[in-house]
Structure formats: structure tokens, C-alpha cells
Amino acid sequence: MSERGAEFFGKWITDNVMRGSVGADIISVADLTTKLFADAKAAGISEDEIEEEVGSAYDAIRAAIVGEDAGKSD
């Protein structure tokens, strides 16, 4: 597996979540997940490639917002 998805996700989280002030409500997380996948598509990275590396993007974004370790569960 490529680590490209995980690297893209990590940078995206830093740029879009950690530098902003977003809430962990369902709508914010869903909107951010949609934005993540749109930005990834524009960069030539598929949703599957990201989720292969980080697990559920939704859960990972929510965890980043609330400061939890989402961790990929296999």
C-alpha cells in the first residue's frame, strides 16, 4: 500500500482542521469529510487510498477536532 493517502490526510488535517476553529458536531465533520475527498480527488488521490491508510476519514477528522487518537482499526 502507498502511504500517499496518509501523507495527504495528515497535511490536509493540519491545513484545514488544526489551523481553524471547527466544532465536532456532525455537520462540521461531514462537511470536512466531503471537502477532504474533493481536495484529494483534485490531487489525484482516491477516497479508498486515504481510508486504506487512516481508516474511516470521518472518524479520523472527528478525532483530530476533539484531540483523540483515532487510530486505524484492522
C-alpha positions in Angstrom: 0.0 0.0 0.0 1.0 3.5 -0.7 1.5 6.0 2.2 0.4 8.8 -0.2 -3.1 8.8 1.2 -1.9 9.1 4.8 0.6 11.8 3.9 -2.2 13.8 2.1 -4.5 13.3 5.0 -2.0 14.5 7.6 -1.2 17.7 5.7 -4.9 18.3 5.0 -5.8 17.9 8.7 -3.1 20.4 9.6 -4.2 22.9 7.0 -8.0 22.5 7.4 -8.7 21.5 11.0 -5.8 22.3 13.2 -5.4 25.8 11.9 -9.1 26.6 12.0 -11.7 26.6 14.7 -14.2 24.0 13.9 -16.7 22.2 16.1 -17.0 18.4 16.4 -20.7 18.4 15.5 -22.0 16.0 12.9 -22.5 18.6 10.2 -19.0 20.1 10.6 -17.3 16.7 10.4 -19.5 15.6 7.5 -18.7 18.8 5.6 -15.0 18.4 6.3 -15.1 14.8 5.1 -16.7 15.9 1.9 -14.1 18.7 1.5 -11.2 16.2 2.2 -12.4 13.9 -0.5 -12.9 16.7 -3.0 -9.4 18.0 -2.3 -7.9 14.6 -2.6 -9.7 13.9 -5.9 -8.2 17.2 -7.2 -4.8 15.9 -6.2 -5.4 12.6 -7.9 -5.9 10.6 -4.7 -8.9 8.4 -4.2 -11.1 8.1 -1.1 -10.1 4.4 -0.9 -6.4 5.3 -0.9 -6.9 7.6 2.1 -9.1 5.2 4.0 -6.7 2.3 3.4 -4.1 4.2 5.4 -6.1 6.1 8.0 -9.3 4.1 8.4 -12.6 6.0 8.4 -11.9 9.5 7.3 -14.9 10.8 9.2 -13.7 9.2 12.4 -10.2 10.5 11.9 -11.4 14.1 11.3 -13.7 13.9 14.3 -10.8 12.6 16.4 -8.5 15.4 15.2 -11.0 18.0 16.1 -11.5 16.7 19.7 -7.9 15.7 20.2 -8.3 12.0 20.3 -6.1 9.3 18.7 -8.4 7.8 16.0 -6.0 5.0 15.1 -6.8 2.7 12.3 -8.6 -0.4 13.5 -7.8 -3.6 11.5 
